[in-house]
Amino acid sequence: MKTLTNPKDKVEIVRRLQSIKPTNPSRWGKMSAHQMICHLSDVFRSSMGEREASRASNWIPRLPMRWTALWLPFPWPHGFPARAEWDQTKGGTAPTQFEADLAELHRLFDRFTQQPRAFEWCEHAIFGHMSDAEWQRLGYRHMDHHLRQFGA
C-alpha cells in the first residue's frame, strides 16, 4: 500500500505534481488544475490545524468509511463533494498565481510528511481521529486521486 511515509512513494507524488500545469484539462469534476492545487493545500492546512473545516454528519459510521477509503485497493469514486472550506468555489482558498500556489502546496506537503512532526494532527472532518499511518496513507490517496484527475 502506498503511503507518504515511504520515500519512493513521496518522490513519485512530487514528480507527478511537477507535471501539473494550469492548462491541464480535468478528466472529471468541475475544478481546474489551479483550483486542485489550492484544494490540496487547504486539506493539508486542515490536517495540521492551520485551517478549520466543518464536521460532516455521521450518517455513515466513520470507522468503516475511513477503512474503506484508506485500505481498499480501488480508485476513489468521482464527484464526492468537498467540505465548503476545501472547495475553491465556496469557502476554500482562491487561486492567485499558479507558481506561488504550487510552491505553497510543496511547502505544506513537506511539513505534512516531515519527521519528526512539528504539529499535532487535527481530527479529520469526515473520518474523525486518525493515526499518523492513516494520515500518511490518506495524504497519498488524496493526492493520487486529484493528480489522476488531471492526467498526472
C-alpha positions in Angstrom: 0.0 0.0 0.0 1.4 3.4 -1.0 1.9 6.0 1.7 3.8 9.2 2.1 6.0 7.6 4.8 7.6 5.6 2.0 10.4 7.8 0.4 9.7 6.2 -3.1 6.0 7.0 -2.9 6.7 10.5 -1.7 9.1 11.1 -4.6 6.5 9.7 -7.0 3.9 12.2 -5.8 6.3 15.1 -6.1 7.3 14.1 -9.6 3.7 13.8 -10.7 2.9 17.1 -9.0 5.6 18.8 -11.0 3.9 17.7 -14.3 0.7 19.7 -13.4 0.3 22.9 -15.5 -2.6 25.3 -15.2 -3.8 24.2 -18.6 -4.1 20.5 -17.7 -7.7 19.5 -18.6 -9.8 17.7 -16.0 -10.8 14.1 -16.7 -13.7 14.5 -14.3 -15.2 17.1 -11.9 -15.6 20.8 -12.1 -12.3 22.2 -10.6 -9.4 23.5 -12.7 -5.9 22.3 -12.1 -5.1 25.5 -10.3 -8.1 25.1 -8.0 -7.0 21.5 -7.3 -3.6 22.8 -6.2 -5.4 25.2 -3.7 -7.8 22.4 -2.7 -4.9 20.1 -1.7 -3.2 22.9 0.2 -6.4 23.6 2.1 -6.8 19.9 3.1 -3.2 19.8 4.3 -3.8 23.0 6.3 -6.8 21.5 8.0 -5.0 18.3 8.9 -2.2 20.4 10.6 -4.5 22.8 12.4 -4.0 25.8 10.2 -7.5 25.9 8.8 -10.9 24.9 10.3 -13.1 22.5 8.4 -16.8 21.8 9.3 -17.5 18.3 10.5 -19.5 16.0 8.3 -22.7 14.5 9.6 -22.3 10.9 10.8 -24.9 9.3 8.6 -22.2 6.8 7.6 -20.2 5.4 10.5 -16.7 6.9 10.4 -14.6 3.8 11.1 -15.9 1.7 8.2 -15.9 4.7 5.8 -12.3 5.6 6.8 -11.1 2.0 6.5 -12.7 1.7 3.0 -11.2 5.0 1.8 -7.8 4.2 3.1 -7.2 0.5 2.6 -9.4 -1.0 -0.1 -7.4 -1.2 -3.3 -9.7 0.6 -5.7 -9.7 4.2 -7.1 -11.9 6.6 -5.2 -15.2 7.4 -6.9 -15.5 10.7 -8.7 -17.9 13.5 -7.6 -17.7 13.2 -3.9 -18.3 16.8 -2.7 -15.6 18.5 -0.7 -16.3 20.4 2.5 -17.1 24.0 1.8 -13.8 25.1 3.3 -11.9 22.9 0.8 -14.0 23.9 -2.2 -12.4 26.8 -4.1 -15.8 28.0 -5.4 -17.2 28.2 -1.9 -15.0 28.9 1.2 -11.7 27.4 0.0 -8.6 29.4 -0.7 -9.0 31.3 -4.0 -6.3 30.6 -6.6 -3.9 33.6 -7.2 -0.7 33.0 -9.1 -0.2 29.3 -10.2 3.6 29.1 -9.4 3.2 30.7 -6.0 0.2 28.4 -5.1 2.2 25.4 -6.3 5.2 26.4 -4.2 2.8 26.8 -1.2 1.5 23.2 -1.8 5.1 21.9 -1.8 5.8 23.7 1.5 2.7 22.2 3.1 3.5 18.7 1.6 7.0 18.9 3.1 5.6 19.9 6.5 2.9 17.2 6.4 5.5 14.5 5.7 8.4 15.8 7.9 9.6 13.5 10.6 9.6 14.3 13.4 6.3 16.2 13.1 6.2 19.8 14.3 2.4 19.8 14.8 -0.4 17.6 16.2 -2.9 16.0 13.9 -6.3 17.5 13.9 -9.5 15.5 13.7 -10.4 14.8 10.1 -13.7 16.5 9.1 -15.1 13.2 7.7 -13.0 10.4 9.2 -12.5 11.7 12.7 -9.4 10.8 14.8 -6.7 9.2 12.7 -3.2 7.8 13.4 0.0 9.0 11.8 -0.1 6.0 9.4 -3.6 6.7 8.4 -2.9 10.4 7.8 0.1 9.5 5.6 -2.0 6.9 3.7 -4.8 9.4 3.2 -2.3 12.1 2.0 -1.1 9.7 -0.6 -4.6 8.6 -1.7 -6.0 12.1 -1.8 -3.1 13.5 -3.9 -3.1 10.4 -6.2 -6.9 10.9 -6.8 -6.5 14.5 -7.8 -3.3 14.0 -9.8 -5.1 11.3 -11.8 -7.9 13.7 -12.3 -5.5 16.0 -14.2 -3.6 13.3 -16.1 -0.5 13.1 -13.8 
